[in-house]
Amino acid sequence: MTWNPVTGCTKVSPGCKYCYAETLAKRLKLMGVSGYENGFTVSTLPDRLNQPRHRKKRTIWFVNSMSDLFHEKVPFVFVERVMETIVDTPQHIYQILTKRPKRMAKFFTKRQVPENVWLGVTVEDRKYGIPRIEQLRQVDAAVRFLSVEPLLEDVGELDLDGIDWVIVGGESGTRARPMKAEWARRLRDQCLRDQVAFFFKQWGTHGPDGVRRAKSANGRILDGKMHDELPAIG
């Protein structure tokens, strides 16, 4: 499930160019949906802080699919309130993905990462994505993961030391940039070699043959099989 105590963001790297959340936020604003009165302007939503507390069944929550928890305009005092909810709901697992790992590392300098938090960074290319991996490694989390999506180029050989999970996917949308099969294969093979869980999420708008289509016939198939590995969890 998704939990969005923050909405809105700003672009920081090529992976943000065709942000699905920005398009969706604008649509939700036009529809009058609560929480999107400001469109894609960064907004904290205290009334959503207790949402996970109302669900007793163990759930994996993706935190802020419509924002970045470590955006510069999200005060640390609000991030602390998010963490309070996380600590108070140990039955859940929370996945937090950011393109701002320096600020994430700063937040956790004097704070412990809750045991039920998985921390991840986006790695869409070499220039912007790869440096985030080392910044993520500086934070002591139970699970560290990479979201290599949208994969915009061959990112080469990655240092996966201390990384527990790699998610790979192509870009979706009418203006999506294609992902080449060999880029995804290289990451899959490296994860297999380094014993890192590998999850192939999607081809996106372009299929494995590079052809643009409304929906790929082989949407989650890489070389004839699904790759659904998850990191080991207690």
C-alpha positions in Angstrom: 0.0 0.0 0.0 1.1 3.6 -0.4 1.2 6.3 2.4 1.5 9.9 1.4 1.9 12.2 4.4 3.7 14.5 2.0 2.7 15.5 -1.6 4.5 17.5 -4.2 8.1 17.6 -5.3 10.7 19.3 -7.6 12.9 17.9 -10.3 16.5 17.1 -9.4 17.8 14.7 -12.2 16.9 13.2 -15.6 14.8 10.5 -14.0 12.3 13.3 -12.9 11.8 14.6 -16.5 8.5 12.9 -17.1 7.4 12.5 -13.5 4.2 10.5 -13.2 3.4 11.9 -9.8 3.4 15.5 -11.1 0.9 14.6 -13.9 -1.3 12.7 -11.4 -1.2 15.5 -8.8 -2.4 18.1 -11.3 -5.2 15.8 -12.3 -6.2 15.2 -8.7 -6.2 18.9 -8.0 -8.7 19.4 -10.9 -10.8 16.7 -9.4 -10.8 18.4 -6.0 -9.2 15.5 -4.2 -8.1 16.3 -0.6 -4.4 16.7 -0.2 -3.8 18.0 -3.7 -5.2 21.6 -3.3 -1.7 22.8 -4.0 -1.1 20.6 -7.0 2.5 19.5 -7.0 3.8 22.1 -4.6 5.4 20.4 -1.6 2.8 20.1 1.1 2.9 18.3 4.5 -0.4 16.6 5.5 -0.5 16.0 9.3 -4.0 14.5 9.0 -2.5 11.5 7.1 0.1 10.7 9.8 -2.1 8.2 11.6 -3.2 6.2 8.5 -0.9 3.2 9.1 -2.0 3.0 12.7 -5.5 2.1 11.6 -4.3 -1.0 9.8 -3.4 -4.0 12.1 -2.6 -6.5 9.4 1.0 -6.6 8.5 1.5 -4.4 5.4 4.4 -3.2 3.3 3.9 0.6 2.9 5.6 2.6 0.1 6.1 6.0 1.7 5.4 9.1 -0.4 4.8 7.8 -3.9 3.7 11.3 -4.6 6.7 13.1 -3.1 10.1 12.7 -1.5 10.2 12.5 2.3 13.7 14.1 2.3 12.8 17.0 0.1 14.4 20.2 1.3 11.0 21.8 2.0 9.9 19.0 4.3 11.0 20.1 7.8 12.9 17.5 9.9 10.3 18.0 12.6 7.7 16.6 10.3 10.0 13.7 9.2 10.3 12.9 12.9 6.5 12.7 13.2 6.5 10.2 10.2 9.1 8.2 12.0 7.1 8.2 15.2 4.2 6.5 13.3 6.6 4.0 11.9 8.1 3.1 15.3 4.6 2.8 16.8 3.5 0.3 14.1 6.2 -2.4 14.2 3.9 -4.9 12.4 4.4 -3.0 9.2 7.4 -2.5 6.8 8.0 0.9 5.3 9.9 1.4 2.0 11.3 5.0 1.7 12.8 5.9 -1.6 14.7 9.2 -2.2 16.7 11.1 -4.8 18.1 13.2 -1.9 20.3 10.8 0.1 22.5 13.6 1.4 19.6 15.0 3.3 18.5 11.6 4.4 21.9 10.9 5.7 21.9 14.2 7.6 18.6 13.4 9.2 19.8 10.0 10.5 23.2 11.4 11.7 21.9 11.6 15.2 18.8 9.3 14.8 18.5 5.6 14.5 16.7 4.1 11.5 13.7 2.2 12.7 14.1 -1.6 12.2 11.0 -1.8 10.0 12.3 0.8 7.5 13.9 -0.1 4.2 15.8 2.8 2.7 16.5 3.2 -1.0 17.8 5.6 -3.7 16.9 6.1 -7.3 19.7 5.1 -9.8 18.5 6.1 -13.2 21.9 6.9 -14.8 25.6 7.2 -14.1 26.0 10.9 -13.4 23.2 11.4 -10.9 22.2 7.9 -9.8 25.5 6.1 -9.0 26.8 8.7 -6.5 23.6 8.2 -4.5 24.6 4.6 -3.8 27.6 5.6 -1.6 25.5 8.1 0.2 22.9 5.4 0.9 25.6 3.1 2.2 26.5 5.7 4.9 23.1 5.1 6.6 22.7 2.1 8.8 19.4 0.5 7.8 18.1 -3.0 8.1 17.5 -3.1 4.3 19.1 -0.8 1.7 17.7 -1.0 -1.9 18.2 0.6 -5.3 15.4 1.6 -7.6 17.0 1.5 -11.0 13.9 2.9 -12.6 13.5 4.5 -15.1 16.8 2.9 -16.3 17.9 5.5 -18.9 21.4 4.1 -19.8 23.8 1.3 -19.1 24.9 2.1 -15.6 27.8 -0.4 -15.8 29.3 -2.3 -12.9 27.7 -1.2 -9.6 29.3 -1.5 -6.2 26.5 -3.5 -4.4 28.4 -3.9 -1.1 25.8 -3.3 1.6 22.9 -3.3 -0.8 20.1 -5.9 -0.2 17.7 -5.4 -3.1 17.8 -4.0 -6.7 14.6 -3.1 -8.6 14.9 -2.5 -12.3 12.3 -1.0 -14.7 11.8 1.0 -17.8 9.8 4.2 -18.1 6.1 4.5 -18.7 4.0 7.2 -20.3 3.5 8.8 -23.6 7.0 10.3 -23.7 8.8 7.4 -22.2 12.4 6.8 -23.0 13.3 3.2 -24.0 15.3 0.8 -21.9 17.6 -1.7 -23.6 17.4 -5.3 -22.7 21.2 -5.6 -22.2 21.1 -2.9 -19.5 18.6 -4.9 -17.4 20.4 -8.2 -18.1 23.7 -6.8 -16.8 22.1 -5.7 -13.5 20.3 -9.1 -13.2 23.6 -11.0 -13.7 25.5 -8.8 -11.3 22.8 -9.3 -8.6 23.0 -13.1 -9.2 26.7 -13.0 -8.8 26.7 -10.8 -5.7 23.8 -12.6 -4.1 21.6 -9.5 -4.1 17.8 -9.9 -4.5 16.7 -8.8 -8.0 13.2 -7.6 -8.9 12.3 -6.8 -12.5 9.4 -4.4 -12.3 8.5 -3.6 -15.9 9.6 -2.9 -19.4 7.4 0.3 -19.4 6.0 1.8 -22.6 8.7 0.1 -24.8 8.8 -3.7 -24.8 12.0 -5.8 -25.0 12.0 -5.3 -28.7 12.2 -1.5 -28.3 8.8 -1.0 -29.9 6.4 1.5 -28.3 3.0 0.1 -27.4 0.1 0.9 -25.1 0.9 -2.1 -23.0 3.8 -4.5 -23.5 2.9 -8.1 -24.1 6.0 -9.1 -22.1 5.6 -6.4 -19.4 7.4 -8.1 -16.6 9.2 -10.9 -18.4 13.0 -10.7 -18.8 14.5 -13.5 -20.9 11.5 -15.7 -20.5 10.9 -15.5 -16.8 9.7 -13.3 -13.9 12.2 -12.0 -11.4 10.3 -11.3 -8.1 13.0 -11.7 -5.5 12.6 -9.7 -2.2 15.2 -9.2 0.5 15.0 -11.5 3.5 12.7 -10.1 6.1 11.8 -11.2 9.6 
